[in-house]
C-alpha cells in the first residue's frame, strides 16, 4: 500500500531537485502535484486541501539551511505534515483493575474476527487474554473464532450450544469464565453487518451495558476507500469509539483513506493489520508510516521484527554504518539475516533507500532469488567478497558455474551491490548523518 503515492511524491521532489533556489511558482507547481497525488490516493479532498494549505504556509517562509536545498526542506515539511495529519500514537487503554474489556466492532468482511485474535495474540506476551464469540448470527462465525484462537494459543469462550442465540447471556457467562481462569483482558468479537442498521447498534449498546468496555475499537478495511471513512464516522457518532484498527494495510489499494481517517473522524488509529497471519498486527506509528510513504524505510520496525525473530539486533544496521564496511561478505550476512525475518517483500519495503536502486520493486522480491544471490556470493573466494572489483570475465563464469546460475545473474548482483554501496556511502559521513537529522529528526 502507498507505493503509488510514494512514487508520485518522489517524482515531484525529483523535479525540484534539478532547480537551484525555488521560486513561488515552483512551490505552487510542486504543491499542486502533491495535492493531485493525495487525491488520486483517495485522501479526503478536505483533508488534502487543509494539508496543502499548511505545507504552503510553511514552505513560503522556509529558510534554506547549510548543505540542505530548498526542495529537501519542502520534502521534510511534507513528511512532518503527514505525521500531523495521522495524529500521535495512542496506546491501548489497560484498566488498572482487571479485567480490561475491549469491544470489537466493524462491518462484515472487514476482518474483525481475525483481528480480534491478532489483538489477543499481541497482548499475550504481557496479559492473559480471552476472546469471546458474540457474533451468533453469521454462520460459522463462532467456529472461525474458535479455530483461530486455538491456532494462536489464546483462550476462547463461546455459546455452550448451537441453539444458544442470546448474546447477552454469552457475555455474562464469559465474565464468570474470565474470572475463574484469571483472564485479565476480555475481547468481545461482536456481530458485523453489510451496513449499519438500528438492530446492530442496539445489540452493541446492550453488550456495552452488560460489560462496559474500556476500549471500543472499530475494525476498518483500508481497501474500502472513502467508504471506510464514512463507516468510521457513522460508528463513532453512535458508539463514541476510542480507537480504530486498519486491516489489509499490506494490500495494493490506494490507501489514502487510511492516512486521512484520523483527521476526518478524530478517532486515533491504534493498530494496523499487515497480513493474514495472526501475528501480522502492528502498533500504528505515524512517523514510521510517513517514513515509508516518503521512501525513508522503517528501520525501527525492522529492528522490532529482528527482536521477535530472536536475531542479534546488531545484524540490522543503519545505512551510515553499513556504508563504512559494506562489501559482499557484509551483503551475504544481511541476506542470511533477512531469511529469518519473514516474507522478503515485506522486509524489503522497510529498508531505507532500497527502493532507490534501479529497477528494484519490493513486491518483486523473491525468496528464491535471495537464495540464488546467496549461492553466488558463497561461490566466491574470500578475496573476491572483500574486493569485488577483481571479479572479471573468467571469475564471473567460474562463479556462475559454481552457484548453478548464469553470468547474467552474477552481473546483476554485482551491479546492484555497487548501487547499494554508493547509496550507503552517501550516508556514512558526518554530513550525511547531519542531513538526515536536520531533515527528519533522526537521532533526537
FENCOR-V594783 format. One record per residue. N is the residue number from 1. RES is the residue in three letters. SS is DSSP state (H for helix, E for strand, - for the rest). D_LAST is the distance of its C-alpha to the last C-alpha in Angstrom with 1 decimal. Layout:
n:N res:RES ss:SS d_last:D_LAST
n:N res:RES ss:SS d_last:D_LAST
//
This chain:
n:1 res:UNK ss:- d_last:28.3
n:2 res:UNK ss:- d_last:26.7
n:3 res:UNK ss:H d_last:27.8
n:4 res:UNK ss:H d_last:30.0
n:5 res:UNK ss:H d_last:27.5
n:6 res:UNK ss:H d_last:25.0
n:7 res:UNK ss:H d_last:27.8
n:8 res:UNK ss:H d_last:28.9
n:9 res:UNK ss:H d_last:25.5
n:10 res:UNK ss:H d_last:25.1
n:11 res:UNK ss:H d_last:28.6
n:12 res:UNK ss:H d_last:27.8
n:13 res:UNK ss:H d_last:24.9
n:14 res:UNK ss:H d_last:27.1
n:15 res:UNK ss:H d_last:29.7
n:16 res:UNK ss:H d_last:27.5
n:17 res:UNK ss:H d_last:26.3
n:18 res:UNK ss:- d_last:29.9
n:19 res:UNK ss:- d_last:30.0
n:20 res:UNK ss:- d_last:29.1
n:21 res:UNK ss:- d_last:28.3
n:22 res:UNK ss:- d_last:28.5
n:23 res:UNK ss:- d_last:31.3
n:24 res:UNK ss:H d_last:31.5
n:25 res:UNK ss:H d_last:33.7
n:26 res:UNK ss:H d_last:31.2
n:27 res:UNK ss:H d_last:28.6
n:28 res:UNK ss:H d_last:31.3
n:29 res:UNK ss:H d_last:32.5
n:30 res:UNK ss:H d_last:29.0
n:31 res:UNK ss:H d_last:28.4
n:32 res:UNK ss:H d_last:31.9
n:33 res:UNK ss:H d_last:31.1
n:34 res:UNK ss:H d_last:27.8
n:35 res:UNK ss:H d_last:29.9
n:36 res:UNK ss:H d_last:32.7
n:37 res:UNK ss:H d_last:30.3
n:38 res:UNK ss:H d_last:29.0
n:39 res:UNK ss:H d_last:32.6
n:40 res:UNK ss:H d_last:33.8
n:41 res:UNK ss:- d_last:31.1
n:42 res:UNK ss:- d_last:32.8
n:43 res:UNK ss:- d_last:30.2
n:44 res:UNK ss:- d_last:32.2
n:45 res:UNK ss:H d_last:33.5
n:46 res:UNK ss:H d_last:32.6
n:47 res:UNK ss:H d_last:29.0
n:48 res:UNK ss:H d_last:28.9
n:49 res:UNK ss:H d_last:30.6
n:50 res:UNK ss:H d_last:28.2
n:51 res:UNK ss:H d_last:25.1
n:52 res:UNK ss:H d_last:26.7
n:53 res:UNK ss:H d_last:27.6
n:54 res:UNK ss:H d_last:24.0
n:55 res:UNK ss:H d_last:22.9
n:56 res:UNK ss:H d_last:25.9
n:57 res:UNK ss:H d_last:25.3
n:58 res:UNK ss:H d_last:21.8
n:59 res:UNK ss:H d_last:23.0
n:60 res:UNK ss:- d_last:26.0
n:61 res:UNK ss:- d_last:24.0
n:62 res:UNK ss:- d_last:21.2
n:63 res:UNK ss:- d_last:20.8
n:64 res:UNK ss:- d_last:20.7
n:65 res:UNK ss:- d_last:18.0
n:66 res:UNK ss:- d_last:19.0
n:67 res:UNK ss:- d_last:19.1
n:68 res:UNK ss:- d_last:18.2
n:69 res:UNK ss:- d_last:21.3
n:70 res:UNK ss:H d_last:22.1
n:71 res:UNK ss:H d_last:22.5
n:72 res:UNK ss:H d_last:18.9
n:73 res:UNK ss:H d_last:17.8
n:74 res:UNK ss:H d_last:20.2
n:75 res:UNK ss:H d_last:18.9
n:76 res:UNK ss:H d_last:15.3
n:77 res:UNK ss:H d_last:17.2
n:78 res:UNK ss:H d_last:19.2
n:79 res:UNK ss:H d_last:16.2
n:80 res:UNK ss:H d_last:14.7
n:81 res:UNK ss:H d_last:18.3
n:82 res:UNK ss:H d_last:19.0
n:83 res:UNK ss:H d_last:16.4
n:84 res:UNK ss:H d_last:17.9
n:85 res:UNK ss:H d_last:21.3
n:86 res:UNK ss:H d_last:20.7
n:87 res:UNK ss:- d_last:19.4
n:88 res:UNK ss:- d_last:17.1
n:89 res:UNK ss:- d_last:17.5
n:90 res:UNK ss:- d_last:20.5
n:91 res:UNK ss:- d_last:21.5
n:92 res:UNK ss:- d_last:25.2
n:93 res:UNK ss:- d_last:27.3
n:94 res:UNK ss:- d_last:28.9
n:95 res:UNK ss:- d_last:31.8
n:96 res:UNK ss:- d_last:32.0
n:97 res:UNK ss:- d_last:35.7
n:98 res:UNK ss:- d_last:36.5
n:99 res:UNK ss:- d_last:37.3
n:100 res:UNK ss:E d_last:34.5
n:101 res:UNK ss:E d_last:36.2
n:102 res:UNK ss:E d_last:34.7
n:103 res:UNK ss:E d_last:36.9
n:104 res:UNK ss:E d_last:36.4
n:105 res:UNK ss:E d_last:37.9
n:106 res:UNK ss:- d_last:38.3
n:107 res:UNK ss:- d_last:40.8
n:108 res:UNK ss:- d_last:42.9
n:109 res:UNK ss:- d_last:41.4
n:110 res:UNK ss:- d_last:37.8
n:111 res:UNK ss:- d_last:37.2
n:112 res:UNK ss:H d_last:37.2
n:113 res:UNK ss:H d_last:39.1
n:114 res:UNK ss:H d_last:37.1
n:115 res:UNK ss:H d_last:33.8
n:116 res:UNK ss:H d_last:35.3
n:117 res:UNK ss:H d_last:35.7
n:118 res:UNK ss:H d_last:32.3
n:119 res:UNK ss:H d_last:30.8
n:120 res:UNK ss:H d_last:33.1
n:121 res:UNK ss:H d_last:32.1
n:122 res:UNK ss:H d_last:28.4
n:123 res:UNK ss:H d_last:29.3
n:124 res:UNK ss:- d_last:31.7
n:125 res:UNK ss:- d_last:29.3
n:126 res:UNK ss:- d_last:29.0
n:127 res:UNK ss:- d_last:32.0
n:128 res:UNK ss:- d_last:35.6
n:129 res:UNK ss:E d_last:35.8
n:130 res:UNK ss:E d_last:39.1
n:131 res:UNK ss:E d_last:39.6
n:132 res:UNK ss:E d_last:42.6
n:133 res:UNK ss:E d_last:44.7
n:134 res:UNK ss:- d_last:45.5
n:135 res:UNK ss:- d_last:46.5
n:136 res:UNK ss:- d_last:50.2
n:137 res:UNK ss:- d_last:51.2
n:138 res:UNK ss:- d_last:49.8
n:139 res:UNK ss:- d_last:51.9
n:140 res:UNK ss:- d_last:50.2
n:141 res:UNK ss:H d_last:47.0
n:142 res:UNK ss:H d_last:47.6
n:143 res:UNK ss:H d_last:48.3
n:144 res:UNK ss:H d_last:45.3
n:145 res:UNK ss:H d_last:43.0
n:146 res:UNK ss:H d_last:45.0
n:147 res:UNK ss:H d_last:44.7
n:148 res:UNK ss:H d_last:41.0
n:149 res:UNK ss:H d_last:40.5
n:150 res:UNK ss:H d_last:42.6
n:151 res:UNK ss:H d_last:40.7
n:152 res:UNK ss:H d_last:37.4
n:153 res:UNK ss:- d_last:39.1
n:154 res:UNK ss:- d_last:38.4
n:155 res:UNK ss:E d_last:41.1
n:156 res:UNK ss:E d_last:43.2
n:157 res:UNK ss:E d_last:45.7
n:158 res:UNK ss:- d_last:48.1
n:159 res:UNK ss:- d_last:51.6
n:160 res:UNK ss:- d_last:54.2
n:161 res:UNK ss:- d_last:56.7
n:162 res:UNK ss:- d_last:56.7
n:163 res:UNK ss:- d_last:58.8
n:164 res:UNK ss:- d_last:56.2
n:165 res:UNK ss:- d_last:55.0
n:166 res:UNK ss:- d_last:53.9
n:167 res:UNK ss:H d_last:50.1
n:168 res:UNK ss:H d_last:50.0
n:169 res:UNK ss:H d_last:52.1
n:170 res:UNK ss:H d_last:49.6
n:171 res:UNK ss:H d_last:46.7
n:172 res:UNK ss:H d_last:48.7
n:173 res:UNK ss:H d_last:49.7
n:174 res:UNK ss:H d_last:46.1
n:175 res:UNK ss:H d_last:45.1
n:176 res:UNK ss:H d_last:47.8
n:177 res:UNK ss:H d_last:46.9
n:178 res:UNK ss:H d_last:43.2
n:179 res:UNK ss:H d_last:44.4
n:180 res:UNK ss:H d_last:46.8
n:181 res:UNK ss:- d_last:44.3
n:182 res:UNK ss:- d_last:41.4
n:183 res:UNK ss:- d_last:39.2
n:184 res:UNK ss:- d_last:36.4
n:185 res:UNK ss:E d_last:35.2
n:186 res:UNK ss:E d_last:37.8
n:187 res:UNK ss:E d_last:36.9
n:188 res:UNK ss:E d_last:39.7
n:189 res:UNK ss:E d_last:40.3
n:190 res:UNK ss:- d_last:42.3
n:191 res:UNK ss:- d_last:44.7
n:192 res:UNK ss:- d_last:43.6
n:193 res:UNK ss:- d_last:45.7
n:194 res:UNK ss:- d_last:46.1
n:195 res:UNK ss:- d_last:45.5
n:196 res:UNK ss:- d_last:44.9
n:197 res:UNK ss:- d_last:48.1
n:198 res:UNK ss:H d_last:49.5
n:199 res:UNK ss:H d_last:50.5
n:200 res:UNK ss:H d_last:47.0
n:201 res:UNK ss:H d_last:45.4
n:202 res:UNK ss:H d_last:48.2
n:203 res:UNK ss:H d_last:47.7
n:204 res:UNK ss:H d_last:43.9
n:205 res:UNK ss:H d_last:44.6
n:206 res:UNK ss:H d_last:47.3
n:207 res:UNK ss:H d_last:45.0
n:208 res:UNK ss:H d_last:42.4
n:209 res:UNK ss:H d_last:45.2
n:210 res:UNK ss:H d_last:46.4
n:211 res:UNK ss:- d_last:42.9
n:212 res:UNK ss:- d_last:40.4
n:213 res:UNK ss:- d_last:37.1
n:214 res:UNK ss:- d_last:33.7
n:215 res:UNK ss:E d_last:32.2
n:216 res:UNK ss:E d_last:34.0
n:217 res:UNK ss:E d_last:32.3
n:218 res:UNK ss:E d_last:33.6
n:219 res:UNK ss:E d_last:33.5
n:220 res:UNK ss:E d_last:33.4
n:221 res:UNK ss:E d_last:34.4
n:222 res:UNK ss:H d_last:31.8
n:223 res:UNK ss:H d_last:34.5
n:224 res:UNK ss:H d_last:36.7
n:225 res:UNK ss:- d_last:35.1
n:226 res:UNK ss:H d_last:35.9
n:227 res:UNK ss:H d_last:38.1
n:228 res:UNK ss:H d_last:35.2
n:229 res:UNK ss:H d_last:33.8
n:230 res:UNK ss:H d_last:37.4
n:231 res:UNK ss:H d_last:37.9
n:232 res:UNK ss:H d_last:34.7
n:233 res:UNK ss:H d_last:35.8
n:234 res:UNK ss:H d_last:39.3
n:235 res:UNK ss:H d_last:38.2
n:236 res:UNK ss:H d_last:35.8
n:237 res:UNK ss:H d_last:38.6
n:238 res:UNK ss:H d_last:40.9
n:239 res:UNK ss:H d_last:38.7
n:240 res:UNK ss:- d_last:35.8
n:241 res:UNK ss:- d_last:33.3
n:242 res:UNK ss:- d_last:30.1
n:243 res:UNK ss:E d_last:28.4
n:244 res:UNK ss:E d_last:28.8
n:245 res:UNK ss:E d_last:28.7
n:246 res:UNK ss:E d_last:28.9
n:247 res:UNK ss:E d_last:31.1
n:248 res:UNK ss:- d_last:31.9
n:249 res:UNK ss:- d_last:28.4
n:250 res:UNK ss:- d_last:29.4
n:251 res:UNK ss:- d_last:32.4
n:252 res:UNK ss:- d_last:33.2
n:253 res:UNK ss:- d_last:33.6
n:254 res:UNK ss:- d_last:31.9
n:255 res:UNK ss:- d_last:29.5
n:256 res:UNK ss:H d_last:28.8
n:257 res:UNK ss:H d_last:30.2
n:258 res:UNK ss:H d_last:27.5
n:259 res:UNK ss:H d_last:24.8
n:260 res:UNK ss:H d_last:26.9
n:261 res:UNK ss:H d_last:28.3
n:262 res:UNK ss:H d_last:25.8
n:263 res:UNK ss:H d_last:26.4
n:264 res:UNK ss:H d_last:30.2
n:265 res:UNK ss:H d_last:30.7
n:266 res:UNK ss:- d_last:28.1
n:267 res:UNK ss:- d_last:27.9
n:268 res:UNK ss:- d_last:24.6
n:269 res:UNK ss:E d_last:24.5
n:270 res:UNK ss:E d_last:23.8
n:271 res:UNK ss:E d_last:24.7
n:272 res:UNK ss:E d_last:25.6
n:273 res:UNK ss:E d_last:28.5
n:274 res:UNK ss:- d_last:27.9
n:275 res:UNK ss:- d_last:31.4
n:276 res:UNK ss:- d_last:34.7
n:277 res:UNK ss:- d_last:34.3
n:278 res:UNK ss:- d_last:33.6
n:279 res:UNK ss:- d_last:30.4
n:280 res:UNK ss:- d_last:29.0
n:281 res:UNK ss:E d_last:27.0
n:282 res:UNK ss:E d_last:23.2
n:283 res:UNK ss:E d_last:21.2
n:284 res:UNK ss:- d_last:20.5
n:285 res:UNK ss:- d_last:16.9
n:286 res:UNK ss:H d_last:16.6
n:287 res:UNK ss:H d_last:13.3
n:288 res:UNK ss:H d_last:15.0
n:289 res:UNK ss:H d_last:18.3
n:290 res:UNK ss:H d_last:17.2
n:291 res:UNK ss:H d_last:15.6
n:292 res:UNK ss:H d_last:19.1
n:293 res:UNK ss:H d_last:20.9
n:294 res:UNK ss:- d_last:19.2
n:295 res:UNK ss:- d_last:20.0
n:296 res:UNK ss:- d_last:16.4
n:297 res:UNK ss:- d_last:17.6
n:298 res:UNK ss:- d_last:16.2
n:299 res:UNK ss:H d_last:15.0
n:300 res:UNK ss:H d_last:13.9
n:301 res:UNK ss:H d_last:17.4
n:302 res:UNK ss:H d_last:19.0
n:303 res:UNK ss:H d_last:17.7
n:304 res:UNK ss:H d_last:19.1
n:305 res:UNK ss:H d_last:22.4
n:306 res:UNK ss:H d_last:22.5
n:307 res:UNK ss:H d_last:22.3
n:308 res:UNK ss:H d_last:25.0
n:309 res:UNK ss:- d_last:27.1
n:310 res:UNK ss:- d_last:27.0
n:311 res:UNK ss:- d_last:25.7
n:312 res:UNK ss:- d_last:23.9
n:313 res:UNK ss:H d_last:20.2
n:314 res:UNK ss:H d_last:20.0
n:315 res:UNK ss:H d_last:22.3
n:316 res:UNK ss:- d_last:19.6
n:317 res:UNK ss:- d_last:17.6
n:318 res:UNK ss:- d_last:15.1
n:319 res:UNK ss:H d_last:17.0
n:320 res:UNK ss:H d_last:16.1
n:321 res:UNK ss:H d_last:17.5
n:322 res:UNK ss:H d_last:20.4
n:323 res:UNK ss:H d_last:21.3
n:324 res:UNK ss:H d_last:22.1
n:325 res:UNK ss:H d_last:24.6
n:326 res:UNK ss:- d_last:25.6
n:327 res:UNK ss:- d_last:29.4
n:328 res:UNK ss:H d_last:31.8
n:329 res:UNK ss:H d_last:31.6
n:330 res:UNK ss:H d_last:27.8
n:331 res:UNK ss:H d_last:28.6
n:332 res:UNK ss:H d_last:31.3
n:333 res:UNK ss:H d_last:29.0
n:334 res:UNK ss:H d_last:26.6
n:335 res:UNK ss:H d_last:29.7
n:336 res:UNK ss:H d_last:30.9
n:337 res:UNK ss:H d_last:27.7
n:338 res:UNK ss:H d_last:27.5
n:339 res:UNK ss:- d_last:31.1
n:340 res:UNK ss:- d_last:30.1
n:341 res:UNK ss:- d_last:27.5
n:342 res:UNK ss:- d_last:29.9
n:343 res:UNK ss:- d_last:30.9
n:344 res:UNK ss:H d_last:29.9
n:345 res:UNK ss:H d_last:29.5
n:346 res:UNK ss:H d_last:26.9
n:347 res:UNK ss:H d_last:24.9
n:348 res:UNK ss:H d_last:25.2
n:349 res:UNK ss:- d_last:23.8
n:350 res:UNK ss:- d_last:20.5
n:351 res:UNK ss:- d_last:20.1
n:352 res:UNK ss:- d_last:18.2
n:353 res:UNK ss:- d_last:20.7
n:354 res:UNK ss:H d_last:23.7
n:355 res:UNK ss:H d_last:25.2
n:356 res:UNK ss:H d_last:25.2
n:357 res:UNK ss:- d_last:27.9
n:358 res:UNK ss:- d_last:31.3
n:359 res:UNK ss:- d_last:33.3
n:360 res:UNK ss:- d_last:30.8
n:361 res:UNK ss:- d_last:30.6
n:362 res:UNK ss:H d_last:28.9
n:363 res:UNK ss:H d_last:32.0
n:364 res:UNK ss:H d_last:34.1
n:365 res:UNK ss:- d_last:32.5
n:366 res:UNK ss:- d_last:35.3
n:367 res:UNK ss:H d_last:35.5
n:368 res:UNK ss:H d_last:38.8
n:369 res:UNK ss:H d_last:37.3
n:370 res:UNK ss:H d_last:34.6
n:371 res:UNK ss:H d_last:37.4
n:372 res:UNK ss:H d_last:39.4
n:373 res:UNK ss:H d_last:36.5
n:374 res:UNK ss:H d_last:36.1
n:375 res:UNK ss:H d_last:39.9
n:376 res:UNK ss:H d_last:39.8
n:377 res:UNK ss:H d_last:37.2
n:378 res:UNK ss:H d_last:39.2
n:379 res:UNK ss:- d_last:42.3
n:380 res:UNK ss:- d_last:40.9
n:381 res:UNK ss:- d_last:41.6
n:382 res:UNK ss:H d_last:38.8
n:383 res:UNK ss:H d_last:39.3
n:384 res:UNK ss:H d_last:38.9
n:385 res:UNK ss:H d_last:35.7
n:386 res:UNK ss:H d_last:34.2
n:387 res:UNK ss:- d_last:35.8
n:388 res:UNK ss:H d_last:36.4
n:389 res:UNK ss:H d_last:37.9
n:390 res:UNK ss:H d_last:41.2
n:391 res:UNK ss:- d_last:41.7
n:392 res:UNK ss:- d_last:44.5
n:393 res:UNK ss:H d_last:47.3
n:394 res:UNK ss:H d_last:49.2
n:395 res:UNK ss:H d_last:46.2
n:396 res:UNK ss:H d_last:44.8
n:397 res:UNK ss:H d_last:48.2
n:398 res:UNK ss:H d_last:48.2
n:399 res:UNK ss:H d_last:44.7
n:400 res:UNK ss:H d_last:45.7
n:401 res:UNK ss:H d_last:48.8
n:402 res:UNK ss:H d_last:47.2
n:403 res:UNK ss:H d_last:44.5
n:404 res:UNK ss:- d_last:47.0
n:405 res:UNK ss:- d_last:45.3
n:406 res:UNK ss:- d_last:46.1
n:407 res:UNK ss:H d_last:45.4
n:408 res:UNK ss:H d_last:43.8
n:409 res:UNK ss:H d_last:41.2
n:410 res:UNK ss:H d_last:40.6
n:411 res:UNK ss:H d_last:40.2
n:412 res:UNK ss:H d_last:37.7
n:413 res:UNK ss:H d_last:35.5
n:414 res:UNK ss:H d_last:35.5
n:415 res:UNK ss:H d_last:34.8
n:416 res:UNK ss:H d_last:31.8
n:417 res:UNK ss:H d_last:30.6
n:418 res:UNK ss:H d_last:30.8
n:419 res:UNK ss:H d_last:28.8
n:420 res:UNK ss:H d_last:26.0
n:421 res:UNK ss:H d_last:26.1
n:422 res:UNK ss:H d_last:25.7
n:423 res:UNK ss:H d_last:22.9
n:424 res:UNK ss:H d_last:20.8
n:425 res:UNK ss:H d_last:21.9
n:426 res:UNK ss:- d_last:20.5
n:427 res:UNK ss:- d_last:16.9
n:428 res:UNK ss:- d_last:17.9
n:429 res:UNK ss:- d_last:17.8
n:430 res:UNK ss:H d_last:15.3
n:431 res:UNK ss:H d_last:16.0
n:432 res:UNK ss:H d_last:15.2
n:433 res:UNK ss:H d_last:11.7
n:434 res:UNK ss:H d_last:11.2
n:435 res:UNK ss:H d_last:12.9
n:436 res:UNK ss:H d_last:10.8
n:437 res:UNK ss:H d_last:7.5
n:438 res:UNK ss:H d_last:9.9
n:439 res:UNK ss:H d_last:11.6
n:440 res:UNK ss:H d_last:9.5
n:441 res:UNK ss:- d_last:5.8
n:442 res:UNK ss:- d_last:5.6
n:443 res:UNK ss:- d_last:3.8
n:444 res:UNK ss:- d_last:0.0
//
